Amino acid sequence: MTPATPADARLPPAGAATEEVDPLVRRYLDYVRVEKRLAGRTVELYTADLRKLQAHARQAGVVLTQVQHIHLRRWVAQMHSSGRSGRGIALILSGWRGFYAWLGREGLVPGNPVQDVRSPKVAKPLPKALSVDEAVQLAAFQADAGCGADPFLEARDQCITELLYGCGLRIGELVGLDVQASGQARGWIDLAGGEAHVLGKGEKRRSVPVGSAALQSLRKWLAVRGSWARPGVELGEALFVNQRGSRLTPQHIRVRLKQRSQQAGLATPVHPHMLRHSFASHVLQSSGDLRAVQELLGHANITTTQVYTRLDFQHLAKIYDAAHPRAISDGAGSKAKPAPARLPPKTPAK
């Protein structure tokens, strides 16, 4: 996921941070946190978006349960004219729509005023993925110990890179991995079985095959993990830790991966989700099995996975342009058009 631009930052307006949260908003946030078990970051974004809704309602002189379709259309127009992108507005409307759907189920509003409100149309960007050569270059990179590289850090960071690219894990799934399976573990890796067991979005568990290269790097990290901690520090259950024995945070991994990609000589700074995109794109290029990629990524809906068919076609078009003698005409490039993605026939779940 690419970082939002300043115009699209989903933050409350000036002065809203100190405004008291409406009791209905507080109840809804408790609902999504406890009953729906949404991730902490998602709840933070919902909080910011609903504070924004409160501010708009206050300026319009209406309470939240009296907001109408006409109010929302005006607020969308205001956000758009202030420079917020269609994607940013769509994310905000999604949070508002969920809030009013919950109010409806609670019998507090007669209908959902956000239901038919649409954000300005924007082209859906393709996910950014590395080429196969770039991904392998990054995964195989090893810093020279003679240049002062810490062998413990190298073992850990290479293992992280191999698992992100080799299994297509989300960063939250990666940091949630424990050394051993237990009733409290959010995830773990079965070395003997060659499988990663993770807890994904919506608290849904799935198992993902782990390749031989990733297993090899994992064994190397486990062999040095215990001796890397500072004297007197007891390591917890987390698979990936720092020298203080604390579980690594997503931000720590983002920084380390960006540094590693630069050291490996890649022109593009790499973030964890780019490796997930690369994993999906490369598996689809090789297999053509969209449903298998859906299962590996843990997507609830195959339409989410279909974006990789567009990425796959882009890859094929580049090969065609470079290799076919009749591909380029009058400097205009290939005239090929992407064929609509066709789903494979449904097969029984295994």
Secondary structure as the mmCIF struct_conf table of DSSP 4:
data_model
#
loop_
_struct_conf.conf_type_id
_struct_conf.id
_struct_conf.beg_label_comp_id
_struct_conf.beg_label_asym_id
_struct_conf.beg_label_seq_id
_struct_conf.end_label_comp_id
_struct_conf.end_label_asym_id
_struct_conf.end_label_seq_id
HELX_LH_PP_P HELX_LH_PP_P1 THR A 2 THR A 5
HELX_RH_3T_P HELX_RH_3T_P1 PRO A 6 ASP A 8
HELX_LH_PP_P HELX_LH_PP_P2 PRO A 12 PRO A 13
TURN_TY1_P TURN_TY1_P1 ALA A 14 GLY A 15
HELX_RH_3T_P HELX_RH_3T_P2 ALA A 16 THR A 18
BEND BEND1 GLU A 19 GLU A 19
HELX_LH_PP_P HELX_LH_PP_P3 GLU A 20 ASP A 22
HELX_RH_AL_P HELX_RH_AL_P1 PRO A 23 ASP A 30
HELX_RH_PI_P HELX_RH_PI_P1 TYR A 31 GLU A 35
BEND BEND2 LYS A 36 LYS A 36
HELX_RH_AL_P HELX_RH_AL_P2 GLY A 40 ALA A 60
TURN_TY1_P TURN_TY1_P2 GLY A 61 GLY A 61
HELX_RH_3T_P HELX_RH_3T_P3 LEU A 64 GLN A 66
HELX_RH_AL_P HELX_RH_AL_P3 HIS A 69 SER A 81
TURN_TY1_P TURN_TY1_P3 SER A 82 GLY A 83
HELX_RH_AL_P HELX_RH_AL_P4 GLY A 86 ARG A 105
TURN_TY1_P TURN_TY1_P4 GLU A 106 GLY A 107
BEND BEND3 LEU A 108 GLY A 111
TURN_TY1_P TURN_TY1_P5 PRO A 113 ASP A 116
HELX_LH_PP_P HELX_LH_PP_P4 SER A 119 LYS A 121
HELX_LH_PP_P HELX_LH_PP_P5 ALA A 123 LYS A 128
HELX_RH_AL_P HELX_RH_AL_P5 VAL A 132 ALA A 140
HELX_RH_3T_P HELX_RH_3T_P4 ALA A 145 CYS A 147
TURN_TY1_P TURN_TY1_P6 GLY A 148 GLY A 148
HELX_RH_AL_P HELX_RH_AL_P6 PRO A 151 CYS A 167
HELX_RH_AL_P HELX_RH_AL_P7 ILE A 171 VAL A 175
TURN_TY1_P TURN_TY1_P7 GLY A 176 GLY A 176
STRN STRN1 LEU A 177 ASP A 178
BEND BEND4 VAL A 179 GLN A 180
BEND BEND5 GLY A 183 GLN A 184
BEND BEND6 ARG A 186 ARG A 186
STRN STRN2 GLY A 187 GLY A 187
STRN STRN3 TRP A 188 ASP A 190
TURN_TY1_P TURN_TY1_P8 LEU A 191 GLY A 194
STRN STRN4 GLU A 195 LEU A 199
HELX_RH_3T_P HELX_RH_3T_P5 LYS A 201 GLU A 203
STRN STRN5 ARG A 205 PRO A 209
HELX_RH_AL_P HELX_RH_AL_P8 SER A 212 TRP A 228
BEND BEND7 ALA A 229 ALA A 229
HELX_LH_PP_P HELX_LH_PP_P6 ARG A 230 ARG A 230
TURN_TY1_P TURN_TY1_P9 PRO A 231 GLY A 232
HELX_LH_PP_P HELX_LH_PP_P7 VAL A 233 LEU A 235
BEND BEND8 GLU A 237 GLU A 237
STRN STRN6 ALA A 238 ALA A 238
BEND BEND9 LEU A 239 PHE A 240
STRN STRN7 VAL A 241 VAL A 241
TURN_TY1_P TURN_TY1_P10 GLN A 243 ARG A 244
BEND BEND10 GLY A 245 GLY A 245
HELX_LH_PP_P HELX_LH_PP_P8 SER A 246 SER A 246
STRN STRN8 ARG A 247 ARG A 247
HELX_LH_PP_P HELX_LH_PP_P9 LEU A 248 THR A 249
HELX_RH_AL_P HELX_RH_AL_P9 PRO A 250 GLN A 263
TURN_TY1_P TURN_TY1_P11 ALA A 264 GLY A 265
BEND BEND11 ALA A 267 THR A 268
HELX_LH_PP_P HELX_LH_PP_P10 PRO A 269 VAL A 270
HELX_RH_AL_P HELX_RH_AL_P10 PRO A 272 SER A 287
HELX_RH_AL_P HELX_RH_AL_P11 LEU A 290 LEU A 297
TURN_TY1_P TURN_TY1_P12 GLY A 298 GLY A 298
BEND BEND12 ALA A 300 ASN A 301
HELX_RH_AL_P HELX_RH_AL_P12 ILE A 302 THR A 305
TURN_TY1_P TURN_TY1_P13 GLN A 306 GLN A 306
HELX_RH_AL_P HELX_RH_AL_P13 VAL A 307 ALA A 323
TURN_TY1_P TURN_TY1_P14 PRO A 325 ARG A 326
BEND BEND13 ALA A 327 ALA A 327
TURN_TY1_P TURN_TY1_P15 ASP A 330 GLY A 331
HELX_LH_PP_P HELX_LH_PP_P11 PRO A 338 ALA A 341
HELX_LH_PP_P HELX_LH_PP_P12 LEU A 343 LYS A 346
#
